[in-house]
Amino acid sequence: MTKEDSKHILAQVQNLMHQAGNLLIVVSDPIDPDCVGTALALTWLLEQQYKHVEVISFFRIPPGMKNFPNIHNVSIGTADSFDFGRYDIIVLVDGCDWTQFLGKDWKEISARIDLNKVINLDHHFPGDIQTTIPERCFNIKTSSTAQLLYDYFIKPSGVQTPPDVADCLYRALLYDSRNFKNEMHPGEYNFAADLIAAGAHHEKAVDTNFEMQEFTFLVWAIDHTEFIPELRLSLLVLDVGAQNELQKIISADWKDFDRLYKELVERQIKGYNYGIILIDNLDGSIRLSWRTRSYGDHLSIGDIAREVGFHAGGHRNAGGGRFSGTLDEAKARLLNAMQQASAAGEARLKD
């Protein structure tokens, strides 16, 4: 996308928001500080313009988000029975695929929505939303959707950001940048400095605590991880048996407690640049998530996954996707493609 294209889309998105009186903001799945912090900050900005705004998630809020500032302002709904027609504009925040907002039945649900009313604000690799409504997808590669909102909407408005909104945006930035460990983007430190000056509470934001279940998942998962040194890959495959075991030792919500594993095992074991989790969704599809070491010239798991039939999105160093088929087929396709990509990379180095 050229700068002129971005300017045109931004102007169109701003105009649609300006004309609307009743807006719905939908946060993406997985629900995290970036999508929630951005949604709450956008709500505040629109309310300064005397607009009626509602924020909704069509997915359950995970335990780790229960203490996020003003999380009570995010309501929970059911997408297949929701009345989207009540709103002038629907803003999808921090996601690139319809499934992240509407779930696996997104085709049937989106057919009931006037897509001319839909706006998408995001910073991930473009997905099927941009394919469907490219003229209303404002997508900029930056640290977080929170920074996108601040740089292109809040700061240009000239309205002073209150401390509680600055706090939401700061937590969003810290989360998506991994406390500034990820790739740096222009203006990222200036964004952080502005938020601190506006009253964001740094000490409280970085005072991170982990649920005991996260340590339980970490210990169990390490024991069940396959380490493949020739691919520099850690691979965790969760079939129905593994999921039943996790449900017994943690709870039915065991998927909420993989944060420590993803950070420590998938990124920080010496000699292993990639971490992949494959989960059988038990509905004929496989869920993929990956992490890649931030520094270095590494393979793109997202590109590899898409080449072998996964519907995948996110960032180069972190993302997820979905595969229609069996767990064995998904694993075989990924490993074979990684072996080929690795071999091709080594051959180029020798040349």
C-alpha positions in Angstrom: 0.0 0.0 0.0 1.4 3.4 -1.0 1.4 6.5 1.2 -1.3 8.0 -1.0 -3.5 4.9 -0.6 -3.1 5.1 3.1 -4.0 8.8 3.2 -7.1 8.1 1.1 -8.2 5.2 3.3 -7.5 7.2 6.5 -9.6 10.2 5.2 -12.4 7.8 4.3 -12.4 6.1 7.7 -12.3 9.4 9.6 -15.2 10.7 7.5 -17.3 7.7 8.2 -16.6 8.0 12.0 -17.4 11.7 11.8 -20.8 11.1 10.2 -21.8 8.3 12.5 -23.8 8.9 15.7 -24.0 5.3 16.9 -20.9 3.1 16.7 -20.0 -0.4 17.7 -16.4 -1.4 18.4 -15.6 -5.1 18.2 -12.4 -6.4 19.8 -10.5 -9.3 18.3 -9.7 -12.8 19.6 -7.5 -13.5 21.3 -8.5 -10.7 23.7 -5.4 -8.9 24.8 -4.2 -5.5 26.0 -3.8 -4.1 22.5 -7.2 -4.8 21.2 -8.9 -3.8 24.5 -6.7 -0.8 25.2 -7.2 0.5 21.7 -11.0 -0.1 21.8 -11.3 1.8 25.1 -9.2 4.7 23.9 -11.2 5.0 20.7 -14.4 4.9 22.8 -13.2 7.8 24.8 -12.1 9.8 21.7 -15.5 9.3 20.0 -17.4 10.2 23.1 -15.6 13.5 23.2 -17.4 14.1 19.9 -20.8 13.3 21.6 -21.2 10.0 19.9 -22.8 6.8 21.4 -20.3 4.0 21.5 -20.4 0.4 22.6 -17.5 -2.0 22.9 -18.2 -5.7 22.5 -16.4 -9.0 22.4 -17.9 -12.2 20.9 -15.4 -14.3 22.9 -14.9 -14.9 26.6 -12.5 -12.5 28.4 -9.6 -14.6 29.7 -8.5 -14.5 33.4 -5.3 -12.5 32.6 -7.4 -9.6 31.3 -9.8 -9.4 34.2 -7.8 -6.6 35.9 -7.2 -4.5 32.8 -8.2 -0.9 33.4 -11.9 -0.3 32.6 -12.4 -3.8 31.3 -15.9 -3.7 32.6 -16.7 -1.4 29.7 -16.3 -4.3 27.3 -19.5 -6.3 27.1 -19.8 -9.9 26.0 -22.2 -10.9 23.2 -23.1 -13.7 20.9 -22.3 -13.0 17.3 -24.8 -15.2 15.6 -27.8 -13.5 17.4 -26.4 -10.0 17.6 -28.3 -7.1 16.0 -25.6 -5.3 14.0 -28.2 -3.2 12.1 -28.6 -0.9 15.1 -25.3 0.8 14.4 -24.2 3.4 11.9 -20.6 2.2 11.9 -18.9 -1.0 13.1 -15.2 -0.8 13.9 -13.1 -4.0 14.0 -10.0 -3.4 16.2 -6.7 -5.2 16.1 -7.3 -8.1 13.9 -7.0 -9.0 10.2 -9.4 -12.0 9.7 -13.1 -12.3 10.1 -12.8 -15.3 12.4 -11.0 -13.2 15.0 -14.1 -11.0 15.4 -17.1 -13.3 14.4 -15.8 -16.8 15.0 -15.9 -19.9 12.9 -19.4 -19.1 11.5 -18.2 -15.7 10.2 -19.5 -16.3 6.7 -23.1 -16.7 7.8 -22.8 -13.8 10.3 -21.1 -11.4 8.0 -23.8 -12.0 5.4 -26.2 -10.2 7.8 -24.0 -7.2 8.2 -23.9 -4.2 5.8 -20.2 -4.3 5.0 -20.3 -0.7 3.8 -20.6 0.2 7.5 -17.5 -1.8 8.6 -14.1 -0.2 9.3 -11.0 -2.1 10.3 -8.1 -0.7 12.3 -5.1 -3.0 12.5 -1.3 -3.4 12.3 -0.9 -7.1 11.5 -0.2 -8.8 8.2 -3.3 -8.1 6.0 -5.9 -10.8 6.0 -9.3 -11.6 4.5 -10.9 -8.5 5.9 -8.7 -6.3 3.8 -9.4 -8.5 0.8 -13.2 -7.9 1.4 -13.2 -4.2 2.3 -9.8 -2.8 1.3 -11.1 0.8 1.0 -12.0 0.8 4.7 -9.1 -1.1 6.2 -6.6 1.3 7.7 -3.6 -1.0 8.3 -0.2 0.5 9.2 2.9 -1.6 10.2 3.7 -0.2 13.6 4.3 -1.3 17.2 0.6 -1.8 18.0 -2.9 -0.9 17.0 -2.7 1.4 20.0 0.1 3.4 18.4 -1.8 3.5 15.1 -4.8 5.0 16.9 -2.7 7.5 18.8 -0.6 8.7 15.8 -3.4 9.0 13.3 -6.5 9.8 15.4 -5.8 10.9 19.0 -2.7 13.1 18.6 -4.0 15.0 15.5 -7.3 15.7 17.3 -5.4 17.9 19.8 -7.5 16.6 22.7 -5.5 16.0 25.9 -5.3 12.3 26.7 -6.5 11.6 30.3 -4.5 9.4 32.6 -6.8 6.4 32.5 -6.8 6.4 28.7 -3.0 6.8 28.6 -2.7 3.9 30.9 -4.8 1.7 28.6 -2.7 2.7 25.6 0.6 2.2 27.5 -0.3 -1.3 28.6 -1.3 -2.1 25.0 2.1 -0.8 23.8 4.0 -2.8 26.4 2.1 -6.0 25.6 2.6 -5.9 21.8 6.2 -4.7 21.9 7.0 -7.2 24.7 8.3 -4.4 26.8 10.3 -3.0 23.7 11.9 -6.4 22.9 10.3 -6.7 19.5 11.2 -4.9 16.3 11.3 -1.1 16.8 9.0 1.1 14.8 9.2 4.8 14.1 7.8 6.9 16.9 7.5 4.1 19.3 9.5 5.7 22.1 7.9 9.0 21.5 4.5 7.3 21.8 5.6 5.8 25.2 7.0 9.2 26.4 3.7 11.0 25.5 1.7 8.4 27.4 3.9 8.7 30.5 3.6 12.5 30.4 -0.2 12.1 30.1 -0.2 10.0 33.3 0.3 6.4 32.4 1.4 4.5 35.4 4.6 2.7 34.3 5.4 0.9 37.6 1.9 -0.6 37.9 1.9 -1.5 34.2 5.1 -3.5 34.4 4.2 -5.2 37.7 3.2 -8.4 36.0 1.9 -11.4 37.9 1.3 -14.9 36.6 -1.5 -17.3 37.6 -0.3 -20.5 39.2 -2.0 -22.3 36.3 0.5 -20.7 33.9 3.3 -22.4 35.7 1.4 -25.7 35.7 0.9 -25.4 31.9 4.6 -24.5 31.5 5.9 -27.5 33.4 3.5 -29.9 31.6 4.1 -28.5 28.2 7.9 -28.6 28.5 7.6 -32.3 29.2 5.5 -32.8 26.2 7.4 -30.6 23.7 9.2 -32.1 20.8 12.6 -30.4 20.2 13.8 -30.7 16.7 17.4 -29.3 16.6 18.0 -29.6 12.9 15.1 -27.2 12.4 15.8 -25.2 15.5 12.2 -25.8 16.3 10.2 -26.6 19.5 6.9 -28.2 18.7 3.9 -28.8 21.0 1.1 -30.9 19.6 -2.1 -31.0 21.6 -4.4 -33.8 20.4 -7.6 -34.9 22.2 -5.7 -36.9 24.8 -3.4 -34.1 25.7 -6.3 -31.7 25.9 -8.2 -34.0 28.3 -5.1 -34.3 30.5 -4.7 -30.5 30.6 -8.4 -30.1 31.5 -7.9 -32.4 34.4 -4.7 -30.8 35.8 -5.7 -27.2 35.1 -9.4 -26.6 34.0 -11.6 -26.5 31.0 -10.0 -23.1 30.3 -6.4 -24.4 30.0 -5.9 -22.5 26.7 -5.8 -19.3 28.7 -2.6 -20.2 30.5 0.0 -20.7 27.7 1.6 -17.2 28.1 4.7 -18.2 30.0 5.3 -21.2 27.7 5.1 -19.1 24.6 7.5 -16.5 26.0 10.1 -18.7 27.7 10.2 -21.9 25.6 9.2 -20.7 22.1 11.6 -17.8 22.1 14.4 -18.1 24.6 15.9 -21.5 24.5 19.4 -21.2 23.0 19.7 -22.8 19.6 15.9 -22.8 19.0 14.6 -19.9 16.9 11.0 -21.1 16.3 8.2 -22.4 18.5 5.0 -23.9 17.1 1.8 -25.1 18.9 -0.7 -27.2 17.0 -4.1 -27.8 18.7 -6.8 -30.1 17.4 -10.0 -27.9 17.5 -12.1 -31.2 17.4 -14.2 -29.8 14.6 -12.2 -30.8 11.6 -9.7 -28.0 11.9 -6.3 -27.4 13.5 -5.3 -24.2 15.3 -1.7 -23.0 14.8 0.3 -20.5 16.8 3.9 -19.6 16.5 6.7 -17.5 17.9 10.0 -16.6 16.3 13.2 -15.3 17.9 13.1 -11.5 17.4 16.7 -11.0 16.3 18.3 -12.6 13.3 17.5 -13.6 9.7 14.9 -16.3 10.3 12.3 -18.1 8.3 8.8 -16.7 8.2 6.5 -19.3 9.8 3.5 -17.3 8.6 4.6 -17.5 4.9 5.5 -21.2 5.2 2.1 -22.0 6.8 0.2 -20.1 4.1 2.1 -21.9 1.4 1.0 -25.3 2.7 -2.7 -24.5 3.2 -3.0 -22.7 6.5 -5.1 -19.6 6.8 -2.5 -17.6 8.9 -2.0 -14.0 10.0 -0.3 -11.9 12.6 3.3 -10.7 12.6 6.5 -12.2 11.3 7.6 -13.1 14.8 4.2 -14.1 16.3 0.9 -15.2 14.8 -1.6 -17.9 14.4 -3.8 -19.6 11.9 -6.2 -22.4 11.1 -5.9 -25.5 8.9 -8.7 -27.7 7.6 -7.7 -31.3 8.0 -6.1 -33.7 10.5 -3.5 -33.0 13.1 -1.0 -35.4 11.5 -1.5 -33.8 8.1 -1.0 -30.3 9.5 2.2 -31.3 11.3 3.6 -33.2 8.3 3.0 -30.3 6.0 4.6 -27.7 8.3 7.7 -29.8 9.1 8.2 -30.8 5.4 7.9 -27.1 4.3 10.3 -26.0 7.1 12.8 -28.6 6.1 12.7 -27.5 2.5 12.9 -23.8 3.4 15.8 -24.5 5.8 17.7 -26.5 3.1 17.1 -23.7 0.6 18.5 -21.1 3.0 21.6 -23.1 3.7 22.2 -23.6 0.0 22.0 -19.9 -0.6 24.5 -19.3 2.1 27.0 -21.8 0.5 26.6 -20.0 -2.8 
